[in-house]
Amino acid sequence: GLIVDIARRQQALDDYLEVLGFVAHELKSPLAGARTQLTTIEDGYVGDVSEEMKRPLAALRRALDYGLEVAQSFNQLSRAEGEEFKARIIEIEDFATEIAQLAASAHETAAALRGMSISLEGEAKHVWGDPDLLRVVMNNLVGNAVKYGREGGIIRITLQHTANGHRIEVYNEGVGVAPEKFGGLFEKFYRVQDPATKAARGTGVGLYLVRRFIELQGGT
């Protein structure tokens, strides 16, 4: 009975992940297309944008950005939870330019809109890891730093060689997280309930994927 029950649960999980991945994948293209059209409107290519329209257009952009974040996060989650999902370990010549700088550049505009600056310090040469998974890791960490940091604050990415390999830190300035909530930070669907950050919507998937992808590569 136990073996059959476990098999059924695994099949149900596999079916759930397949549907989740399909829906998330199908949502990405129309959402990205809508955001592109919105940019065309905001930039004045179809006529001047009145002051009255700027606020609702900004709200629409926030909604589309969040929709895209959800679609991308759940698409990545559906892949990461599959039994066949494995890390592809190769040597990364320069982590700073091949991984970290790309994440910083991807969030540079969002950071600037909040008066934040992003800096990159140190280096990590000849890192063994999966570059695709590490790009997701850094993108999620820097994105979180921008989303939950204080306006006008700094975001600092630090790369350091250690006796055990390499250490990567992403630092921001914000309200912080209470020590008793540390344990849940990297759990699936976990979100810190804090009045100071309730306006910043998230899926509760990003940090879980960070942990999942790093552990797949033998890191912590």
Accessible surface in RSA format (square Angstrom, percent):
REM  Atomic radii and reference values for relative SASA: ProtOr
REM  Chains: A
REM  Algorithm: Lee & Richards
REM  Probe-radius: 1.40
REM  Slices: 20
REM RES _ NUM      All-atoms   Total-Side   Main-Chain    Non-polar    All polar
REM                ABS   REL    ABS   REL    ABS   REL    ABS   REL    ABS   REL
RES GLY A   1    92.46 114.0   0.00   N/A  92.46 114.0  42.74 117.3  49.72 111.4
RES LEU A   2   131.94  73.5 120.78  86.4  11.16  28.1 124.76  87.6   7.18  19.3
RES ILE A   3   144.21  82.1 142.11 105.9   2.10   5.1 143.06 103.0   1.15   3.1
RES VAL A   4    76.32  50.2  74.60  67.5   1.72   4.1  76.32  66.3   0.00   0.0
RES ASP A   5    57.67  40.4  56.75  56.5   0.92   2.2  17.21  40.5  40.45  40.3
RES ILE A   6   100.51  57.2  99.67  74.3   0.84   2.0 100.10  72.1   0.41   1.1
RES ALA A   7    58.02  53.4  46.05  71.1  11.97  27.2  53.44  75.3   4.58  12.1
RES ARG A   8   168.58  70.8 161.71  82.4   6.86  16.3  54.92  75.1 113.65  68.9
RES ARG A   9   168.66  70.8 160.76  81.9   7.90  18.8  56.66  77.4 111.99  67.9
RES GLN A  10    59.09  33.0  56.04  41.0   3.05   7.3  27.28  58.1  31.81  24.1
RES GLN A  11   100.73  56.3  99.40  72.6   1.33   3.2  40.84  86.9  59.89  45.4
RES ALA A  12    61.01  56.1  50.12  77.3  10.88  24.8  56.34  79.3   4.66  12.4
RES LEU A  13    74.00  41.2  69.28  49.6   4.72  11.9  73.19  51.4   0.81   2.2
RES ASP A  14    54.20  38.0  48.29  48.1   5.91  14.0  21.81  51.3  32.39  32.3
RES ASP A  15    67.22  47.1  65.09  64.8   2.14   5.1  27.00  63.5  40.23  40.1
RES TYR A  16   108.06  50.4 100.08  56.9   7.98  20.8  92.59  69.6  15.46  19.1
RES LEU A  17    10.57   5.9   9.23   6.6   1.34   3.4   9.46   6.6   1.11   3.0
RES GLU A  18   129.04  74.1 115.95  87.7  13.09  31.2  49.37  95.5  79.68  65.1
RES VAL A  19    93.64  61.6  91.97  83.3   1.67   4.0  93.64  81.4   0.00   0.0
RES LEU A  20    31.62  17.6  28.07  20.1   3.55   8.9  31.39  22.0   0.23   0.6
RES GLY A  21    10.67  13.2   0.00   N/A  10.67  13.2   9.68  26.6   0.99   2.2
RES PHE A  22   131.27  65.7 123.36  76.4   7.91  20.6 129.30  78.4   1.97   5.6
RES VAL A  23    70.02  46.1  68.41  61.9   1.62   3.9  69.98  60.8   0.04   0.1
RES ALA A  24     4.63   4.3   2.03   3.1   2.61   5.9   4.01   5.6   0.62   1.6
RES HIS A  25   104.07  56.9 102.68  71.4   1.39   3.6  65.09  67.1  38.99  45.4
RES GLU A  26    91.04  52.3  80.20  60.7  10.84  25.8  24.32  47.0  66.72  54.5
RES LEU A  27    82.75  46.1  82.73  59.2   0.03   0.1  82.75  58.1   0.00   0.0
RES LYS A  28    63.70  31.1  63.35  38.9   0.35   0.8  25.95  23.4  37.75  40.2
RES SER A  29    84.51  71.4  71.45  95.4  13.06  30.1  40.35  85.9  44.16  61.9
RES PRO A  30    80.61  58.8  62.83  57.3  17.78  64.6  74.99  61.9   5.62  35.0
RES LEU A  31    36.12  20.1  35.80  25.6   0.32   0.8  36.12  25.4   0.00   0.0
RES ALA A  32    41.51  38.2  39.53  61.0   1.98   4.5  40.15  56.5   1.35   3.6
RES GLY A  33    34.46  42.5   0.00   N/A  34.46  42.5  33.45  91.8   1.01   2.3
RES ALA A  34    42.67  39.2  30.96  47.8  11.71  26.6  37.89  53.4   4.78  12.7
RES ARG A  35    87.33  36.7  87.33  44.5   0.00   0.0   5.37   7.3  81.95  49.7
RES THR A  36    84.89  60.4  79.77  80.9   5.11  12.2  57.78  77.6  27.10  41.0
RES GLN A  37   115.73  64.7 115.46  84.4   0.26   0.6  39.11  83.2  76.62  58.1
RES LEU A  38     4.58   2.6   2.77   2.0   1.81   4.6   4.17   2.9   0.41   1.1
RES THR A  39    50.89  36.2  50.89  51.6   0.00   0.0  42.72  57.4   8.17  12.4
RES THR A  40    43.83  31.2  41.91  42.5   1.91   4.6  25.56  34.3  18.27  27.6
RES ILE A  41    68.00  38.7  68.00  50.7   0.00   0.0  68.00  49.0   0.00   0.0
RES GLU A  42    58.79  33.8  35.09  26.5  23.70  56.4  18.94  36.6  39.85  32.5
RES ASP A  43    90.18  63.2  57.82  57.5  32.36  76.5  17.34  40.8  72.84  72.6
RES GLY A  44    31.75  39.2   0.00   N/A  31.75  39.2  12.61  34.6  19.14  42.9
RES TYR A  45   170.29  79.5 136.22  77.5  34.07  88.6  92.84  69.8  77.45  95.5
RES VAL A  46   106.65  70.2  68.02  61.6  38.63  93.1  78.41  68.1  28.24  76.6
RES GLY A  47    39.30  48.5   0.00   N/A  39.30  48.5  33.71  92.5   5.60  12.5
RES ASP A  48   150.29 105.3 116.36 115.8  33.93  80.2  36.60  86.1 113.68 113.4
RES VAL A  49    34.64  22.8  12.84  11.6  21.80  52.5  15.85  13.8  18.78  50.9
RES SER A  50    52.82  44.6  39.91  53.3  12.91  29.7  45.11  96.1   7.71  10.8
RES GLU A  51   126.66  72.7 111.97  84.7  14.68  35.0  60.89 117.8  65.76  53.7
RES GLU A  52   139.72  80.2 118.93  90.0  20.79  49.5  73.71 142.6  66.01  53.9
RES MET A  53    93.24  48.3  93.24  61.7   0.00   0.0  62.98  53.5  30.26  40.1
RES LYS A  54   105.70  51.6  99.79  61.2   5.91  14.1  60.97  54.9  44.73  47.6
RES ARG A  55   201.67  84.7 195.17  99.5   6.51  15.5  71.05  97.1 130.62  79.2
RES PRO A  56    68.15  49.7  56.83  51.8  11.32  41.1  63.33  52.3   4.82  30.0
RES LEU A  57    13.96   7.8  13.76   9.8   0.20   0.5  13.96   9.8   0.00   0.0
RES ALA A  58    38.83  35.7  36.26  56.0   2.57   5.8  37.95  53.4   0.88   2.3
RES ALA A  59    44.73  41.1  38.92  60.1   5.82  13.2  39.66  55.8   5.07  13.4
RES LEU A  60    86.22  48.0  81.69  58.4   4.52  11.4  85.64  60.1   0.58   1.6
RES ARG A  61    64.46  27.1  64.46  32.9   0.00   0.0  33.34  45.6  31.12  18.9
RES ARG A  62   148.13  62.2 143.01  72.9   5.13  12.2  69.66  95.2  78.47  47.6
RES ALA A  63    51.02  46.9  42.16  65.1   8.86  20.2  43.07  60.7   7.94  21.0
RES LEU A  64    20.55  11.4  20.12  14.4   0.43   1.1  20.55  14.4   0.00   0.0
RES ASP A  65    51.27  35.9  45.77  45.6   5.49  13.0  22.75  53.5  28.52  28.4
RES TYR A  66    57.70  26.9  55.16  31.4   2.54   6.6  34.24  25.7  23.46  28.9
RES GLY A  67    19.22  23.7   0.00   N/A  19.22  23.7  17.48  48.0   1.75   3.9
RES LEU A  68     7.42   4.1   7.42   5.3   0.00   0.0   7.42   5.2   0.00   0.0
RES GLU A  69    53.99  31.0  50.99  38.6   2.99   7.1  28.62  55.4  25.37  20.7
RES VAL A  70    42.24  27.8  42.24  38.2   0.00   0.0  42.24  36.7   0.00   0.0
RES ALA A  71     1.50   1.4   0.06   0.1   1.43   3.3   1.32   1.9   0.18   0.5
RES GLN A  72    77.69  43.4  76.94  56.2   0.76   1.8  15.55  33.1  62.14  47.1
RES SER A  73    12.32  10.4  11.88  15.9   0.44   1.0   0.32   0.7  12.00  16.8
RES PHE A  74    36.53  18.3  36.53  22.6   0.00   0.0  36.53  22.1   0.00   0.0
RES ASN A  75    24.77  17.1  24.77  23.9   0.00   0.0   0.04   0.1  24.74  23.9
RES GLN A  76    39.36  22.0  39.33  28.7   0.03   0.1   6.83  14.5  32.53  24.7
RES LEU A  77     2.05   1.1   2.05   1.5   0.00   0.0   2.05   1.4   0.00   0.0
RES SER A  78    15.65  13.2   6.86   9.2   8.79  20.3   3.08   6.6  12.57  17.6
RES ARG A  79   123.64  51.9 112.62  57.4  11.01  26.2  49.07  67.1  74.56  45.2
RES ALA A  80     0.00   0.0   0.00   0.0   0.00   0.0   0.00   0.0   0.00   0.0
RES GLU A  81    33.23  19.1  18.99  14.4  14.24  33.9   3.69   7.1  29.53  24.1
RES GLY A  82    23.89  29.5   0.00   N/A  23.89  29.5  22.88  62.8   1.01   2.3
RES GLU A  83   116.87  67.1  90.72  68.6  26.15  62.3  45.92  88.8  70.95  57.9
RES GLU A  84   152.11  87.3 137.05 103.7  15.06  35.8  67.07 129.7  85.04  69.4
RES PHE A  85    33.31  16.7  21.59  13.4  11.72  30.5  27.62  16.7   5.69  16.3
RES LYS A  86   142.21  69.4 124.40  76.3  17.80  42.4 102.60  92.3  39.61  42.2
RES ALA A  87    24.28  22.3   2.45   3.8  21.83  49.7   2.51   3.5  21.77  57.7
RES ARG A  88   124.36  52.2 118.69  60.5   5.67  13.5  74.18 101.4  50.19  30.4
RES ILE A  89    82.32  46.8  56.72  42.3  25.60  61.7  56.72  40.8  25.60  69.5
RES ILE A  90    69.25  39.4  67.42  50.2   1.83   4.4  69.25  49.9   0.00   0.0
RES GLU A  91    78.61  45.1  56.77  43.0  21.84  52.0  11.09  21.5  67.52  55.1
RES ILE A  92     1.47   0.8   0.52   0.4   0.95   2.3   1.47   1.1   0.00   0.0
RES GLU A  93   100.45  57.7  98.66  74.6   1.78   4.2  48.24  93.3  52.21  42.6
RES ASP A  94    21.95  15.4  21.95  21.8   0.00   0.0   7.24  17.0  14.71  14.7
RES PHE A  95     1.91   1.0   1.91   1.2   0.00   0.0   1.91   1.2   0.00   0.0
RES ALA A  96    12.63  11.6  12.58  19.4   0.06   0.1  12.63  17.8   0.00   0.0
RES THR A  97    86.35  61.4  74.28  75.3  12.08  28.8  66.68  89.6  19.67  29.7
RES GLU A  98    61.91  35.5  56.68  42.9   5.23  12.5  30.30  58.6  31.61  25.8
RES ILE A  99     0.78   0.4   0.01   0.0   0.77   1.9   0.01   0.0   0.77   2.1
RES ALA A 100     0.00   0.0   0.00   0.0   0.00   0.0   0.00   0.0   0.00   0.0
RES GLN A 101    78.28  43.8  78.28  57.2   0.00   0.0  33.17  70.6  45.11  34.2
RES LEU A 102    92.56  51.6  87.94  62.9   4.63  11.6  88.41  62.1   4.15  11.2
RES ALA A 103     5.37   4.9   1.24   1.9   4.13   9.4   4.73   6.7   0.64   1.7
RES ALA A 104     7.43   6.8   6.60  10.2   0.83   1.9   6.92   9.7   0.50   1.3
RES SER A 105    59.20  50.0  44.37  59.2  14.83  34.2  28.34  60.3  30.87  43.2
RES ALA A 106    70.63  64.9  30.30  46.8  40.33  91.7  43.12  60.7  27.50  72.9
RES HIS A 107    33.74  18.4  33.54  23.3   0.20   0.5  24.80  25.6   8.94  10.4
RES GLU A 108   110.08  63.2 109.24  82.6   0.83   2.0  31.67  61.3  78.40  64.0
RES THR A 109    99.30  70.6  94.50  95.8   4.80  11.4  62.78  84.3  36.52  55.2
RES ALA A 110    45.12  41.5  39.40  60.8   5.72  13.0  42.38  59.7   2.74   7.3
RES ALA A 111     1.34   1.2   1.34   2.1   0.00   0.0   1.34   1.9   0.00   0.0
RES ALA A 112    67.19  61.8  47.33  73.0  19.86  45.2  50.68  71.4  16.50  43.7
RES LEU A 113   147.90  82.4 113.76  81.4  34.14  85.8 117.49  82.5  30.41  81.8
RES ARG A 114    64.65  27.1  61.84  31.5   2.81   6.7  32.82  44.9  31.83  19.3
RES GLY A 115    51.51  63.5   0.00   N/A  51.51  63.5  33.51  92.0  18.00  40.3
RES MET A 116    14.16   7.3   1.62   1.1  12.55  29.9   2.30   2.0  11.87  15.7
RES SER A 117    64.44  54.5  59.03  78.8   5.41  12.5  49.51 105.4  14.93  20.9
RES ILE A 118    39.17  22.3   5.38   4.0  33.79  81.5   5.44   3.9  33.73  91.5
RES SER A 119    49.70  42.0  43.68  58.3   6.03  13.9  43.28  92.2   6.42   9.0
RES LEU A 120    52.22  29.1  21.11  15.1  31.10  78.2  21.11  14.8  31.10  83.7
RES GLU A 121    81.86  47.0  77.03  58.3   4.83  11.5  33.98  65.7  47.88  39.1
RES GLY A 122    53.55  66.0   0.00   N/A  53.55  66.0  28.04  76.9  25.52  57.1
RES GLU A 123   103.27  59.3  97.73  73.9   5.55  13.2  32.85  63.5  70.43  57.5
RES ALA A 124     1.19   1.1   0.26   0.4   0.93   2.1   1.19   1.7   0.00   0.0
RES LYS A 125    87.53  42.7  78.52  48.2   9.02  21.5  44.88  40.4  42.65  45.4
RES HIS A 126    94.32  51.5  86.32  60.0   7.99  20.4  59.86  61.7  34.45  40.1
RES VAL A 127    14.38   9.5  13.90  12.6   0.49   1.2  14.38  12.5   0.00   0.0
RES TRP A 128   164.18  65.9 140.35  67.9  23.83  56.0 120.72  64.4  43.46  70.5
RES GLY A 129     1.02   1.3   0.00   N/A   1.02   1.3   1.02   2.8   0.00   0.0
RES ASP A 130     6.54   4.6   6.54   6.5   0.00   0.0   0.00   0.0   6.54   6.5
RES PRO A 131    10.35   7.5  10.35   9.4   0.00   0.0  10.35   8.5   0.00   0.0
RES ASP A 132    77.56  54.3  73.24  72.9   4.32  10.2  27.54  64.8  50.02  49.9
RES LEU A 133     6.99   3.9   6.99   5.0   0.00   0.0   6.99   4.9   0.00   0.0
RES LEU A 134    14.84   8.3  14.84  10.6   0.00   0.0  14.84  10.4   0.00   0.0
RES ARG A 135    86.35  36.3  82.88  42.2   3.47   8.3  40.65  55.6  45.70  27.7
RES VAL A 136    26.88  17.7  24.09  21.8   2.79   6.7  26.81  23.3   0.06   0.2
RES VAL A 137     6.01   4.0   6.01   5.4   0.00   0.0   6.01   5.2   0.00   0.0
RES MET A 138     2.11   1.1   2.11   1.4   0.00   0.0   0.13   0.1   1.98   2.6
RES ASN A 139    59.05  40.7  58.31  56.3   0.74   1.8  10.45  25.2  48.60  47.0
RES ASN A 140    25.62  17.7  19.33  18.7   6.28  15.1   7.40  17.8  18.22  17.6
RES LEU A 141    39.53  22.0  37.16  26.6   2.37   6.0  37.36  26.2   2.17   5.8
RES VAL A 142     0.00   0.0   0.00   0.0   0.00   0.0   0.00   0.0   0.00   0.0
RES GLY A 143    15.08  18.6   0.00   N/A  15.08  18.6  11.67  32.0   3.40   7.6
RES ASN A 144    43.05  29.7  41.20  39.8   1.85   4.5  10.09  24.3  32.95  31.9
RES ALA A 145     7.62   7.0   3.15   4.9   4.47  10.2   7.32  10.3   0.30   0.8
RES VAL A 146     7.96   5.2   7.96   7.2   0.00   0.0   7.96   6.9   0.00   0.0
RES LYS A 147    52.82  25.8  37.93  23.3  14.89  35.5  41.56  37.4  11.26  12.0
RES TYR A 148    62.90  29.4  53.22  30.3   9.68  25.2  46.33  34.8  16.57  20.4
RES GLY A 149     4.59   5.7   0.00   N/A   4.59   5.7   0.73   2.0   3.86   8.7
RES ARG A 150   124.59  52.3 116.34  59.3   8.25  19.6  58.37  79.8  66.22  40.1
RES GLU A 151   117.65  67.5 102.73  77.7  14.92  35.5  37.49  72.5  80.16  65.5
RES GLY A 152    43.68  53.9   0.00   N/A  43.68  53.9  21.52  59.1  22.15  49.6
RES GLY A 153     2.33   2.9   0.00   N/A   2.33   2.9   1.48   4.1   0.85   1.9
RES ILE A 154    67.32  38.3  66.45  49.5   0.88   2.1  66.45  47.8   0.88   2.4
RES ILE A 155     1.12   0.6   0.60   0.4   0.51   1.2   0.60   0.4   0.51   1.4
RES ARG A 156    72.42  30.4  72.23  36.8   0.20   0.5   7.18   9.8  65.24  39.5
RES ILE A 157     0.00   0.0   0.00   0.0   0.00   0.0   0.00   0.0   0.00   0.0
RES THR A 158    35.31  25.1  34.91  35.4   0.40   0.9  30.07  40.4   5.24   7.9
RES LEU A 159     4.91   2.7   0.02   0.0   4.88  12.3   0.02   0.0   4.88  13.1
RES GLN A 160    93.01  52.0  89.65  65.5   3.37   8.0  23.47  49.9  69.55  52.7
RES HIS A 161   130.32  71.2 110.76  77.0  19.56  50.0  83.00  85.5  47.32  55.1
RES THR A 162    40.75  29.0  31.45  31.9   9.29  22.1  34.64  46.5   6.10   9.2
RES ALA A 163   113.29 104.2  62.44  96.4  50.85 115.7  75.13 105.8  38.16 101.1
RES ASN A 164   154.67 106.7 115.12 111.2  39.55  95.2  36.16  87.0 118.51 114.5
RES GLY A 165    25.56  31.5   0.00   N/A  25.56  31.5  24.49  67.2   1.07   2.4
RES HIS A 166    54.40  29.7  21.86  15.2  32.54  83.3  13.54  14.0  40.86  47.5
RES ARG A 167   130.78  54.9 126.20  64.3   4.58  10.9  31.42  42.9  99.36  60.2
RES ILE A 168    57.88  32.9  30.68  22.9  27.20  65.6  30.68  22.1  27.20  73.8
RES GLU A 169    71.61  41.1  67.30  50.9   4.31  10.3  23.44  45.3  48.17  39.3
RES VAL A 170    39.47  26.0   5.30   4.8  34.17  82.3   5.35   4.7  34.12  92.5
RES TYR A 171    94.35  44.1  89.79  51.1   4.56  11.9  62.61  47.1  31.74  39.1
RES ASN A 172    43.97  30.3  31.72  30.7  12.25  29.5   1.86   4.5  42.11  40.7
RES GLU A 173    42.39  24.3  37.67  28.5   4.72  11.2  15.39  29.8  26.99  22.0
RES GLY A 174    42.39  52.3   0.00   N/A  42.39  52.3   7.70  21.1  34.69  77.7
RES VAL A 175    90.35  59.5  52.03  47.1  38.32  92.3  60.06  52.2  30.29  82.1
RES GLY A 176    48.11  59.3   0.00   N/A  48.11  59.3  38.40 105.4   9.71  21.8
RES VAL A 177    56.24  37.0  36.08  32.7  20.16  48.6  38.83  33.7  17.41  47.2
RES ALA A 178    38.28  35.2  25.29  39.0  12.99  29.6  31.48  44.3   6.80  18.0
RES PRO A 179   100.67  73.4  90.30  82.3  10.38  37.7  90.62  74.8  10.05  62.5
RES GLU A 180   143.20  82.2 102.60  77.6  40.60  96.7  67.27 130.1  75.93  62.0
RES LYS A 181    63.29  30.9  60.58  37.2   2.71   6.5  39.50  35.6  23.79  25.3
RES PHE A 182   113.27  56.7 104.76  64.9   8.51  22.1 104.89  63.6   8.38  24.0
RES GLY A 183    66.67  82.2   0.00   N/A  66.67  82.2  46.41 127.4  20.26  45.4
RES GLY A 184    15.59  19.2   0.00   N/A  15.59  19.2  10.28  28.2   5.31  11.9
RES LEU A 185    38.02  21.2  34.87  24.9   3.15   7.9  34.92  24.5   3.10   8.3
RES PHE A 186    74.05  37.0  73.79  45.7   0.26   0.7  73.79  44.7   0.26   0.7
RES GLU A 187    81.32  46.7  80.28  60.7   1.04   2.5  28.25  54.6  53.07  43.3
RES LYS A 188    75.35  36.8  57.91  35.5  17.44  41.5  25.07  22.6  50.28  53.6
RES PHE A 189   100.04  50.1  79.29  49.1  20.75  54.0  79.78  48.4  20.26  58.0
RES TYR A 190    75.39  35.2  60.26  34.3  15.13  39.4  53.25  40.0  22.14  27.3
RES ARG A 191    78.95  33.2  65.14  33.2  13.81  32.9  27.24  37.2  51.72  31.3
RES VAL A 192    36.79  24.2  21.31  19.3  15.48  37.3  21.57  18.7  15.22  41.3
RES GLN A 193   139.65  78.1 126.62  92.5  13.04  31.0  63.32 134.8  76.33  57.9
RES ASP A 194    41.12  28.8  34.94  34.8   6.18  14.6   5.11  12.0  36.01  35.9
RES PRO A 195   112.64  82.1  98.37  89.7  14.27  51.9 100.93  83.3  11.71  72.8
RES ALA A 196    67.74  62.3  25.46  39.3  42.27  96.2  37.69  53.1  30.04  79.6
RES THR A 197    23.08  16.4  18.49  18.7   4.58  10.9  15.43  20.7   7.65  11.6
RES LYS A 198   162.41  79.2 138.31  84.9  24.11  57.4  91.08  82.0  71.33  76.0
RES ALA A 199    99.89  91.8  67.25 103.8  32.65  74.3  77.78 109.5  22.12  58.6
RES ALA A 200    21.47  19.7  11.67  18.0   9.80  22.3  20.65  29.1   0.82   2.2
RES ARG A 201   120.35  50.5 113.03  57.6   7.32  17.4  45.72  62.5  74.63  45.2
RES GLY A 202    10.31  12.7   0.00   N/A  10.31  12.7   4.02  11.0   6.29  14.1
RES THR A 203    20.33  14.5   2.85   2.9  17.48  41.7   6.34   8.5  13.98  21.1
RES GLY A 204    14.66  18.1   0.00   N/A  14.66  18.1   9.12  25.0   5.54  12.4
RES VAL A 205     0.00   0.0   0.00   0.0   0.00   0.0   0.00   0.0   0.00   0.0
RES GLY A 206    17.12  21.1   0.00   N/A  17.12  21.1  13.17  36.1   3.94   8.8
RES LEU A 207    34.67  19.3  31.89  22.8   2.78   7.0  31.89  22.4   2.78   7.5
RES TYR A 208    20.81   9.7  20.25  11.5   0.56   1.5   6.90   5.2  13.91  17.1
RES LEU A 209     0.32   0.2   0.32   0.2   0.00   0.0   0.32   0.2   0.00   0.0
RES VAL A 210    10.33   6.8  10.08   9.1   0.25   0.6  10.33   9.0   0.00   0.0
RES ARG A 211    79.44  33.4  75.62  38.5   3.82   9.1  31.88  43.6  47.56  28.8
RES ARG A 212    61.72  25.9  59.96  30.6   1.76   4.2  10.15  13.9  51.58  31.3
RES PHE A 213     0.76   0.4   0.76   0.5   0.00   0.0   0.76   0.5   0.00   0.0
RES ILE A 214    35.42  20.2  35.37  26.3   0.06   0.1  35.37  25.5   0.06   0.2
RES GLU A 215    97.81  56.2  80.00  60.5  17.82  42.4  28.10  54.4  69.71  56.9
RES LEU A 216    51.31  28.6  26.03  18.6  25.28  63.6  30.10  21.1  21.21  57.1
RES GLN A 217    35.94  20.1   8.51   6.2  27.43  65.3  10.92  23.2  25.02  19.0
RES GLY A 218    73.00  90.0   0.00   N/A  73.00  90.0  37.51 102.9  35.49  79.5
RES GLY A 219    30.83  38.0   0.00   N/A  30.83  38.0  25.85  70.9   4.98  11.2
RES THR A 220   170.77 121.5 109.42 110.9  61.35 146.2 102.89 138.2  67.88 102.6
END  Absolute sums over single chains surface
CHAIN  1 A    13556.6      10974.8       2581.8       7908.6       5648.0
END  Absolute sums over all chains
TOTAL         13556.6      10974.8       2581.8       7908.6       5648.0
